[in-house]
Amino acid sequence: MSDPFVVVGADAAGLSAASKFRREAPDREVVVFEKGRWISYAYCGMPYFIAGYVDRLSDLLSLSPSEVAERGIDLRRGREVIAVDPDAKRVTVETAEGDRFERAYGDLLVATGARADPGPFDVRGLDGAFTLHNMDAAAAIDAYVAEPEAYDPDRADVSAVDRDRTERNAAMPAPETAAVVGGGYVGVEVAEALAERGLEVRVFHRSGHLLSPFGEAVGSRVEAALEAEGVAVHTDAPVDALVGDDRIEAVEVGSGGGGASPERIPVDMAVVGVGIRPNTELLDGTGFDRGPGDAIRVDDRGRTSLPDVYAAGDCATARHAVTGEPDWTPLGLTANRAGRAIGATVAGDPTPVGDIAGTAAVKAFDTEAARVGILDPDAAEAAGFDPVRETVTAGSRSGYYPGAAETDVTLVADRDTRGLLGGSVVGTDRAAIRIDTLATAIEADMTVPEVERLDLAYAPPFSPVWDPILVAAKVLNGKIDG
C-alpha cells in the first residue's frame, strides 16, 4: 500500500494509536516499529513488582505480540527507526543485526517515549547501581535484592527479559543497604519497595522536601511516612558521586554548595531517579519544533511542525489546562489518551488529544498523595497569575466513624479571577482519589467559590458533611476576600 500509517514505538501511545486506527480504517496498513523486545507494559507498576506486591513480570503486560497481530497490526520488534525524511516521507530503519532499510509512510507517529536521565551518575558497568525505566531494569533489581539461593526465576517470566543480566544479578550477594538518589515519584516508590524487601534504605534529595512538584505540605507528610517505616530521608542533600570499582561501595553526599567536604556513606546498592529525557533523536536534522523539556512540540491534534508527522506520549508536549501553553508532563494516561486520539485523526476522524493538568498520585506505604495544576507560587506568577494559597487539615470521614484520618488539602487560586489554579491532597484514608474532584474543576475552569458550592457526596463511612475539598475551598475563598 502507498499510504501506510507508520508508528515508532510499541508502548502506551504507539499501540493505542495503532489499535484505534486499525478499527477505524481497516483497509489501510499500519506498521509499528519497536526498537527493543518489550511492548505494552506498565511502567508505573515496576516498583510494585520489586516490592513483591506483584507476583510476576508478566502481570505488568497489557498486550502480547500475538494479541497485537490478532488486531491486524504489523508489529516489528528489534527494528529501530534512526532517521526520518519528511520531504520523501520515508523512515530509515536499523535491525538488531545492524542492517538498514527504508520504509515509506503516509502518516507517521513518533511515540518513542523517554529514558532515564542519570544526571552526572554513570551506572553502566557498576554492579548494584541502577536506573529504573524499563522492564529489564525491574527484573535485574528484583534479582539483585534477593538472596541467591532464594531467588525465584519464574518472577521474570517473560521471554523478552534480558536473561543474562537477570541471572548475573541474581548470583550476587544480596545487599543490606541501599541509597535512593532523588526524592521524586520514582525515588519514593523505590524506597518503599526496597524497604519492603528488607533493606536499610536512605533517600537523598537535592531540594528541601520530597516530591517537589507536590508542594511542601505533601513532602513533609510523605517524609514522615517513610521515616516511620525505617527509611532515612536526607533533604538538601545532593549526591556528588557513586563510589566503587566493580560494585558500588558508597555514595558521596555534598553540602549543597556549603564548601564542606562530601560525606561518604557506605551502601551495597543505589537506584538513581533524578529525571527522564524525551527520546527525540530520530527527528534530528528535520528542523522539528521543540517545546518544554526538549520534547517534540505538538498542536491540539498531536501534529508536529513536520507535515503528516504526529507525536504522542513521553516524547511529546501537550497543552496545559491552566496556562494554555505547551507543557511536558510524561504520564501514562496522557500517552494512552493522545495515542488513541491520533489514531482516530489519522483514520479520518479529527480528535483532540486533550489538555493536561499534571494530575498525578503516589504512595508511601499507607500515605497517599496527589497533585494537579500549578502549585508553586513562582510558577503561577510566571504564568501571569496573582496566586493565593492555603492549606487546611480536615477529617476524611465523620469523626465518629472508624477509619477517619487527617487529610491535608492545599489549594492555589488566582486572586483576580478566583479561578482554581492547582491543588494537592495527602493523607492515609483514600486521600489520593480526591484529587479527581480538583482535576475536573480545573478542566471546567471553575472558580474557588464554585468549588465550594459543589454538591459532593456525604455519608459517614466516606466523607464528613464538609468534604476536605470543600473545607479548603471555603477557607481559601475567605482568604481571598480578606
PEUR-V754519 format. One record per backbone hydrogen bond with DSSP energy under -0.5 kcal/mol. NH is the residue of the N-H (numbers start at 1). CO is the residue of the C=O. If there is no record, write none. Layout:
<<NH/CO> <NH/CO>>
This chain:
<<5/29> <6/4> <6/107> <7/31> <8/109> <9/7> <9/33> <15/11> <16/11> <16/12> <17/13> <18/14> <19/15> <20/16> <21/17> <22/18> <23/19> <24/20> <25/21> <28/25> <31/5> <32/74> <33/7> <33/31> <34/76> <40/10> <42/60> <43/41> <45/42> <46/43> <49/45> <50/46> <51/47> <52/48> <52/49> <53/48> <54/48> <57/155> <59/56> <60/57> <61/58> <62/40> <63/40> <68/64> <69/65> <70/66> <71/67> <71/68> <72/69> <73/68> <74/30> <75/73> <76/32> <77/75> <78/34> <78/36> <79/34> <80/94> <81/79> <82/80> <82/92> <83/92> <84/282> <85/90> <86/84> <89/85> <90/85> <91/103> <92/83> <93/91> <93/101> <94/80> <95/99> <96/78> <98/95> <101/93> <103/91> <105/89> <106/4> <107/4> <108/308> <109/6> <110/310> <111/8> <111/109> <115/277> <117/275> <118/116> <121/118> <122/120> <123/121> <126/123> <127/125> <127/246> <129/126> <130/270> <132/272> <133/131> <138/134> <139/135> <140/136> <141/137> <142/138> <143/139> <144/140> <145/141> <146/143> <150/147> <151/147> <153/151> <155/152> <156/153> <157/155> <161/158> <163/161> <166/162> <167/163> <168/164> <169/165> <170/166> <171/167> <172/169> <175/144> <178/200> <179/269> <180/202> <181/179> <181/271> <182/180> <182/204> <184/273> <188/184> <189/185> <190/186> <191/187> <192/188> <193/189> <194/190> <195/191> <196/192> <197/193> <198/195> <199/194> <200/176> <201/199> <202/178> <203/232> <204/180> <205/203> <205/234> <211/183> <214/211> <215/211> <215/212> <219/215> <220/216> <221/217> <222/218> <223/219> <224/220> <225/221> <226/222> <227/223> <228/224> <229/225> <229/226> <230/227> <231/226> <232/201> <234/203> <234/232> <235/233> <236/207> <237/205> <240/252> <241/252> <243/250> <245/247> <248/127> <249/243> <250/243> <251/265> <252/241> <253/251> <253/263> <254/238> <254/252> <263/253> <265/251> <265/263> <266/264> <267/249> <268/177> <270/128> <271/179> <272/130> <273/181> <273/271> <277/115> <278/293> <279/113> <280/278> <283/280> <284/281> <286/283> <288/283> <291/295> <294/291> <295/292> <296/315> <297/289> <299/303> <302/299> <304/309> <309/306> <310/108> <311/302> <312/110> <315/312> <316/313> <317/296> <318/327> <320/325> <321/356> <324/320> <327/318> <329/327> <331/329> <335/331> <336/332> <337/333> <338/334> <339/335> <340/336> <341/337> <342/338> <343/339> <344/340> <345/341> <346/342> <347/343> <348/345> <349/344> <350/348> <353/300> <356/319> <360/371> <362/369> <364/367> <367/364> <368/427> <369/362> <370/425> <371/360> <372/423> <373/357> <374/421> <375/373> <380/376> <381/377> <382/378> <383/379> <384/381> <385/380> <387/385> <388/413> <390/411> <392/409> <394/407> <396/405> <398/460> <401/398> <404/401> <407/394> <408/426> <409/392> <410/424> <411/390> <412/422> <413/388> <414/419> <415/386> <415/413> <418/414> <420/446> <421/412> <422/412> <423/372> <424/410> <425/370> <426/408> <427/368> <428/406> <430/428> <434/431> <435/432> <436/433> <437/434> <438/434> <439/435> <440/436> <441/437> <442/438> <443/439> <444/440> <445/442> <446/441> <448/418> <451/447> <452/448> <453/449> <454/451> <456/454> <459/463> <462/459> <463/459> <467/465> <470/467> <471/467> <472/468> <473/469> <474/470> <475/471> <476/472> <477/473> <478/474> <479/475> <480/476> <481/477> <482/478>>
